[in-house]
Amino acid sequence: MNAKIKAEKNKVISEISGRIYGSFIEHLGRAVYGGIYEPGHETADDMGFRKDVMKLVRELQVPIVRYPGGNFVSGYNWEDGTGPKEKRPRRMELAWMSTETNEVGIDEFQEWAKRAGTEVMMAVNLGTRGPEEARNLVEYCNSTTDTYYANKRRENGFEEPFNVKVWCLGNEMDGPWQIGHKTAEEYARVACETAKVMKWVDPSIELVASGSSNVDMPTWGTWERTVLRECYEHVDYLSLHNYYGNRENDTAAYLGQSLDMDRFIKVTAGICDEIKAELKSDKTLNLSFDEWNVWFHSNEQDKEIPKWQIAPPLLEDAYNLEDALVVGCLLITLLRNCDRVKMACLAQLVNVIAPIMTETGGKAWAQTIFFPFLDASVNGRGTALQTEVNCPTYSAGGKDAIPYVESVLVENDENTLTLFAVNRSLDDAVTIELEIPGYEDFKPVSQRVLTGDDLKAVNTADDPEAVKPFEATPGNELILPSKSWNMIRFERS
């Protein structure tokens, strides 16, 4: 099979914000306890953080991590995670029917973020709480004033502010499952008033308004319009959430689900622009796709886990090769929409639907989806180019024209290009004809490939390298093996 990929030097999509390679840590399952934090582990540092996990996180070069939720945040009292640990309360955590010890809170997490080389994207509770608690949290985290909550931070051992710059105004508030579920009108009002007082405390912060919980919600579209009419001038981003899965065991259809993500982004951006025009605003609102991933493997097993455990093994999807290919397609889709998607969070980071897995008390390893995310995060920085892909298509899952090749070209700097490409064909390799006007003196120097014969192969603690990429030397022809993720690097000759 042949495909033609064309990208011109003077035709760009946008500069790529590094924040699109963000991730997410929620107080859910073993993401925190037994994930990033395990004081008794042989690799634990002086604060109880697992250094083997931190090493893998640092390898991914994640620039920002959303915290502490997620559904969890809608019932969370942030004060519970501050001050002396022996005085912190244990709570019934209603979002995930677990027991929360509050051993880790913002005091600890902001320090973990520094050690992991990342920043915090902090979410505030707009389910059971509101503007008062949110503005107090901003003061606690960011203020240098001689006032109550800034002084409370100092009393807790932190003289310098945490300088949290990105804040989420609640989470999935249109979802009936959400603690403090609200109508669009109810959320719009509280989000607007919360945004105002948070920015009065710290005008430098950036705020993310909650969009609809996913593209299949009956509220999607009407929710966004109602919220933005109220909040548009007070927020900086609108959030998108969506997960993807192979529930019908139809690999060909599953590999085409990134087309759904592309439509979701474009329609939501269009709604933002519609409200911009309606309000006669000068501001363009960008998007924060702050929950995205594959999630379906663990749904049935989670139903069997007893309630009120501490850190139960929830949402522990074991990812296989086909999941990695889908994640690769989703990453390419984010890059192809980087003119509007300025932040994104792979949900989540450790143990919970995550690229990194651990055994409590034992090993840590990389899941299959770790590798395309690693390649994109490390090498997908710079400027995304408008990339035309001309290739055969196929029909599956109700879609009539799924291209066999998904691709985007990134100009990293004046001497380096990176081509990301997924070959969706389960049977045939693809030979690429690459046309790159303005880059004629660039030559391919390396090709990193993730593929295999078994699409259901997974990595485990005992076999952590069952699925891993290999390095190839590109020849005169660029070839994408069947069912493969590819990163091809070019340098000026």
Secondary structure, DSSP 8 states (H G I E B T S, - for coil): -EEEEEEEEEEEEEE--GGGGEEE--SSTTSTBTTTB-TTSTTB-TTSBBHHHHHHHHHHT--EEEES-SGGGGG--GGGGSS-GGG---EEETTTTEEE--SS-HHHHHHHHHHHT-EEEEEE--SS--HHHHHHHHHHHH--SSSHHHHHHHHTT--S-----EEEE-S-TT-TTSTT---HHHHHHHHHHHHHHHHHH-TT-EEEE---SSTTSTTTTHHHHHHHHHHGGG-SEEEEEEEE--TT--HHHHTTTHHHHHHHHHHHHHHHHHHHHHHT-S---EEEEEEEEE--TTHHHHTTS-TT-SS---S----BHHHHHHHHHHHHHHHHTTTTEEEEEES-SBSSS-SEEE-TTS-EEE-TTHHHHHHHHHH--SEEEEEEEE--EEEETTEEEEESEEEEEEEEETTEEEEEEEE--SS--EEEEEE-TT-TTEEEEEEEEE--S-TT-B--SS-TTSS--EEE---SSEEE-SSEEEEEEEEE-
